[in-house]
Amino acid sequence: MSQKSPSAPAQRPLNIFLLAMINVAAICSLKNWPLNAMYGFSSLFFYLVAALGFFIPSALVSAELASGWPKNGGIYAWIKEAMGHKMGFLAIWMQWISNVVWYPTTLSFVAIVICQSFNPLLANSSLYTFIAILALYWGATFVNFRGMKLSGWVSTCGVIVGTMIPGVFIITLGILWLLSGKPIEITMSWKTFVPDLSSVSGISYLAGTILGFSGIEMSAVHARDVVNPRRNYPKAILLSTLIILGLSVLGTLAVAIVIPHERINLLSGGIDALRYFFQAYHLEWMMPLLSLLIGFGSFSAVVTWIIGPSRGLLTAAQDGDLPPFLHKTNSYGMPTTMLIVQGFIVTVLSSIFLFIPDISSSFWILIALASILYNMMYIMMFVAAIMLKYQQPHTPRPYAIPGNKLGMWMIGGLGLLVAGFTFIIGFFPPSNITFSTTSYVLTLVLGTALFATLPFLILIFKRSSWNIDKAKVTEGESTKELTS
């Protein structure tokens, strides 16, 4: 086999468009539109706060960290570099477990969407939702068993066919609705732009909005695969940010102008909007097809997320933080044992749809728990970025936030404040929750305490036999990548 010359370009480098699509696939989802549409025109206020205070800061900070420390493990490597091994393990654990909690919420949306094409009445069945979640999740897991090539193909097709095309279609119909002079369900004015912030339950929706913008750091692990990262990584971040914000804002408004506030369902609001649109334009025959496409788009997002945090946790496992059976990978280099363990946890969490008959309440409490856990990771990320500006000021960073330390304090500090605020507000229930505030808060406190304590308990029982020969693993993974 001939060797590459030192000046040869890297194999299959990522360009601006491909990196931007990775971000769009991981973050942009039609299931978030009805959640924000419940607040009508004031949803734009929440989007503005989430974008300026969290989404853009997290994108810029993760871009700098990824270009300065382009190592396996992503967030695990960055936090470990700044705060030490234990905190690095806690960070990647929080990223992983928050996604495990999130999977039932997005798959419940997929289940509701799919049933619209053959039996809409199943949307109110907790048993159907539970069974569908398990079937979809394990299906996505087995797709990842077949390697990144198939996983990437499903993700790419899903974001184009199942998210962008239906999303643009919904937005286009919304524009036509406005231009035709049909009655709309929201009032667009400055008074309705600013929401009622006098009650905690009102601003608790901010936690869900910010969770919808979480994940931009996932693609940052590809910084070393980007041609000229100083120039192209920020451009990819900008492009994906514009696409995600554009689709989210316009799509949310399209749902809000058609469906009365009291009739929006957290799970099926987007499909209800389509039904209203189709009836108005005599396009009811498209309903089953669009339902399947939207369902496929959300399913592909799960395919994308299932393998990302798991591979990050695999890096920690290979550092000796988890037992040897969790180090195992198949012939495609995929951490199969870890994916199976993850699947069993998702199965247990999904049973909440059986014990809490109100599907919307089940949906929201899992969203809130995922947001709290994920924000713990983001708090650590912003703190680590500021610390590394002082600990390792001379480490080369192909992309760096302008303004050196002051710029990092402004951007990272803003993200830290918003993440901390969202972490706290996540414990307060929104007004539409049907069970008691005490039960809601107690569930979140116990869940957060349990998942935050587990990584430290694991490290207490850590054994020297958990360490492996990482040189052999790296060599084996390289061989698998070439053969697959």
FENKANOR-V540008 format. One record per pair of residues at least 4 apart in sequence whose C-alpha atoms are under 8 Angstrom apart, sorted by the first residue. I is the first residue (numbers start at 0). J is the second residue. Records with the same first field share a line. If there is no record, write none. Layout:
BEGIN
I->J + J
END
This chain:
BEGIN
3->7
8->12
9->224
12->224 + 225 + 226
13->17 + 18 + 221 + 224 + 225 + 226
14->18 + 225 + 226 + 231
15->19 + 225 + 231 + 232 + 234 + 235
16->20 + 235
17->21
18->22 + 218 + 235
19->23 + 235 + 236 + 238 + 239
20->24 + 155 + 158 + 239
21->25 + 155 + 218
22->26 + 27 + 214 + 215 + 217 + 218 + 236 + 239
23->27 + 158 + 239 + 242 + 243
24->28 + 154 + 155 + 157 + 158 + 299 + 300 + 303
25->214 + 215 + 300 + 303 + 304
26->211 + 212 + 213 + 214 + 215 + 243 + 300
27->162 + 211 + 212 + 243 + 246 + 247
28->32 + 162 + 211 + 296 + 297 + 300
29->33 + 162 + 166 + 247 + 250 + 269 + 293 + 297
30->34 + 105 + 108 + 265 + 266 + 267 + 269 + 297
31->35 + 208 + 211 + 247
32->36 + 247 + 250 + 251 + 254 + 268 + 269
33->37 + 251 + 254 + 255 + 263 + 264 + 265 + 266 + 267 + 268 + 269
34->207 + 208 + 265 + 268
35->39 + 42 + 204 + 208 + 251
36->40 + 42 + 251 + 252 + 254 + 255 + 260 + 263
37->42 + 255 + 260 + 261 + 263
38->42 + 194 + 260
39->185 + 186 + 252 + 255 + 256 + 260
40->44 + 185 + 186 + 187 + 188 + 191 + 192 + 252 + 255
41->45 + 191 + 192 + 193 + 194
42->46 + 192 + 251
43->47 + 192 + 248
44->48 + 192 + 193 + 194
45->49 + 205 + 208
46->50 + 208 + 244 + 248
47->51
48->52 + 53
49->53 + 54 + 205 + 208 + 209 + 212
50->54 + 55 + 212 + 244
51->55 + 56
52->56 + 413 + 414 + 417
53->57 + 209 + 413 + 414 + 417 + 418
54->58 + 209 + 212 + 213 + 215
55->59 + 240
56->60 + 410 + 411 + 413 + 414
57->61 + 215 + 216 + 377 + 381 + 411 + 414
58->62 + 215 + 216 + 236
59->63 + 233 + 236 + 400 + 410
60->64 + 381 + 384 + 400 + 407 + 410 + 411
61->65 + 215 + 216 + 219
62->66 + 216 + 219 + 222 + 232 + 233 + 398 + 399
63->67 + 396 + 397 + 398 + 399 + 400
64->68 + 69 + 77 + 219 + 384 + 396
65->69 + 70 + 73 + 77 + 219 + 220 + 221 + 222 + 223
66->219 + 222 + 223 + 228 + 396 + 397 + 398
67->394 + 395 + 396 + 397 + 398
68->76 + 77
69->73 + 220 + 221 + 222 + 223
70->76 + 220
71->76 + 220 + 311 + 314
72->76 + 91 + 220 + 310 + 311 + 312 + 313 + 314 + 315
73->77 + 216 + 217 + 219 + 220 + 311
74->78 + 87 + 90 + 91 + 216 + 311 + 380
75->79 + 87 + 88 + 90 + 91 + 311 + 312 + 315
76->80 + 87
77->81 + 87 + 380 + 383
78->82 + 83 + 84 + 86 + 87 + 90 + 379 + 380 + 383
79->83 + 84 + 85 + 86 + 87 + 88
80->84 + 87 + 387
81->383 + 384 + 386 + 387 + 390
82->86 + 87 + 383
83->87
84->88
85->89 + 455 + 458
86->90
87->91
88->92 + 312 + 315 + 320 + 454
89->93 + 451 + 454 + 455
90->94 + 375 + 376 + 379
91->95 + 308 + 311 + 312 + 315 + 376
92->96 + 312 + 454
93->97 + 372 + 373 + 375 + 376 + 450 + 451
94->98 + 308 + 372 + 373 + 376
95->99 + 308 + 309 + 312
96->100 + 372 + 450
97->101 + 368 + 369 + 370 + 372 + 373
98->102 + 304 + 305 + 308 + 369
99->103 + 341 + 344 + 345
100->104 + 345 + 348 + 365 + 366 + 368 + 369
101->105 + 365 + 366 + 369
102->106 + 136 + 301 + 345
103->107 + 132 + 345 + 348 + 349 + 365
104->108 + 362 + 365 + 366
105->109 + 297 + 301
106->110 + 131 + 132 + 135 + 136 + 297 + 298 + 301
107->111 + 128 + 129 + 131 + 132 + 266 + 362
108->112 + 266 + 267 + 294 + 297
109->113 + 293 + 294 + 295 + 297 + 298
110->114 + 122 + 128 + 131 + 132 + 294
111->115 + 119 + 121 + 122 + 128 + 266 + 267
112->116 + 267 + 270 + 290 + 291 + 293 + 294
113->117 + 290 + 291 + 294
114->118 + 119 + 120 + 121 + 122
115->119 + 122 + 270 + 286 + 287 + 290
116->286 + 287 + 288 + 290 + 291
117->287
120->124
121->127 + 128
122->127 + 128
123->358
124->128
125->129 + 352 + 353 + 356 + 358
126->130 + 352 + 353
127->131
128->132 + 352
129->133 + 349 + 350 + 352 + 353
130->134
131->135
132->136 + 349
133->137 + 346 + 349
134->138
135->139 + 298
136->140 + 301 + 342
137->141 + 342
138->142
139->143 + 298 + 299 + 301 + 302 + 305
140->144 + 302 + 305 + 338 + 339 + 342
141->145
142->146 + 149 + 150 + 302
143->147 + 149 + 150 + 302 + 305 + 306 + 333
144->329 + 331 + 333 + 335
145->149 + 150 + 331 + 333
146->150 + 331 + 332 + 333 + 483
147->151 + 331
148->152 + 483
149->153
150->154 + 302 + 303
151->155 + 303
152->156
153->157 + 299 + 302
154->158 + 299 + 300 + 302 + 303
155->159 + 299
156->160 + 161 + 299
157->161 + 162 + 295 + 296 + 297 + 298 + 299 + 300
158->162 + 163 + 296 + 299 + 300
159->163 + 164 + 296
160->164 + 165 + 292 + 296
161->165 + 292 + 293 + 294 + 295 + 296 + 297
162->166 + 292 + 293 + 296 + 297
163->167
164->168
165->169 + 289 + 292 + 293
166->170 + 246 + 250
167->171 + 246 + 250
168->172
169->173 + 250 + 253 + 273
170->174 + 246 + 249 + 250 + 253
171->175
172->176 + 253 + 276
173->177 + 252 + 253 + 254 + 256 + 257
174->178 + 253
175->179
176->180 + 181
177->181 + 182 + 183
183->256 + 257
184->255 + 256 + 257 + 258 + 259 + 260
185->255 + 256
186->191
187->191 + 192
188->192
189->193
194->201
195->201 + 202
196->201 + 202
197->201
198->202
199->203 + 424 + 427 + 429
200->204 + 427 + 428 + 429 + 430
201->429 + 430
202->424
203->207 + 424 + 425 + 427 + 428 + 429
204->208 + 429
205->209 + 421
206->210 + 367 + 370 + 421 + 422 + 424 + 425
207->211 + 366 + 367 + 370
208->212
209->213 + 370 + 421
210->366 + 369 + 370 + 373
213->373
214->218
215->219
216->220
217->307
218->222
221->225
222->228 + 232
223->228
225->231 + 232
226->231
227->231 + 232
228->232 + 233 + 397 + 398
229->233 + 397 + 398 + 399
230->234 + 398
231->235
232->236 + 398
233->237 + 398
234->238
235->239
236->240
237->241
238->242
239->243
240->244
241->245
242->246
243->247
244->248
245->249
246->250
247->251
248->252
249->253
250->254
251->255
252->256
253->257 + 272
254->258 + 268 + 269 + 272
255->259 + 260
257->272 + 275 + 276
258->262 + 263 + 271 + 272 + 275
259->263
263->267 + 268 + 271
264->268 + 359
265->359 + 362
266->359 + 362
267->271
268->272
269->273
270->274 + 290
271->275
272->276
273->277 + 286
274->278 + 283 + 286
275->279
276->280 + 282
277->281 + 282 + 283 + 285 + 286
278->282 + 283
282->286
285->289
286->290
287->291
288->292
289->293
290->294
291->295
292->296
293->297
294->298
295->299
296->300
297->301
298->302
299->303
300->304
301->305
302->306
303->307
304->308
305->309 + 338
306->310 + 338
307->311
308->312
309->313 + 334 + 337 + 338
310->314 + 333 + 334
311->315
312->316
313->317 + 325 + 326 + 334 + 337
314->318
315->319 + 320 + 321
316->320 + 321 + 322 + 323 + 325 + 326
317->321 + 326 + 466 + 467 + 469
318->466 + 467 + 469
319->323 + 461 + 462 + 463 + 464 + 465 + 466 + 467
320->457 + 458 + 461 + 465 + 466
321->325 + 326 + 457 + 461 + 465
322->326 + 461 + 465
323->327 + 464 + 465 + 466
324->336
325->334 + 336 + 337
326->334 + 336 + 337
327->334 + 335 + 336 + 337
328->332 + 333 + 334 + 335 + 336
329->333 + 334 + 335
330->479
331->479 + 480 + 483
332->476 + 479 + 480
334->338
335->339
336->340
337->341
338->342
339->343
340->344
341->345
342->346
343->347
344->348
345->349
346->350
347->351
349->353
350->354
351->355 + 361
352->356 + 357 + 358 + 361
355->360 + 361
356->361
357->361 + 433
358->362
359->363 + 432
360->364 + 431 + 432 + 433 + 434
361->365
362->366
363->367 + 432
364->368 + 439 + 443
365->369
366->370
367->371 + 425 + 426 + 443
368->372 + 425 + 443 + 446 + 447
369->373
370->374 + 422 + 425
371->375 + 421 + 422 + 423 + 425 + 426 + 447
372->376 + 422 + 447 + 451
373->377
374->378 + 418 + 419 + 421 + 422
375->379 + 418 + 419 + 422
376->380
377->381 + 415 + 418
378->382 + 415 + 418 + 419
379->383
380->384
381->385 + 411 + 412 + 414 + 415
382->386 + 411 + 415
383->387
384->388 + 407 + 411
385->389 + 404 + 407 + 408 + 411
386->390
387->391 + 392
388->392 + 403 + 404 + 407
389->404
399->403
400->406 + 407
401->406 + 407
402->406 + 407
403->407
404->408
405->409
406->410
407->411 + 412
408->412 + 413
409->413
410->414
411->415
412->416
413->417
414->418
415->419
416->420
417->421
418->422
419->423
420->424
421->425
422->426
423->427
426->439 + 440 + 443 + 444
427->436 + 440
428->432 + 436 + 439 + 440
434->438 + 439
435->439
436->440
437->441
438->442
439->443
440->444
441->445
442->446
443->447
444->448
445->449
446->450
447->451
448->452
449->453
450->454
451->455
452->456
453->457
454->458
455->459
456->460
457->461
461->465
462->466
468->472
469->473
470->474
471->475
472->476
473->477
474->478
475->479
476->480
477->481
478->482
479->483
END
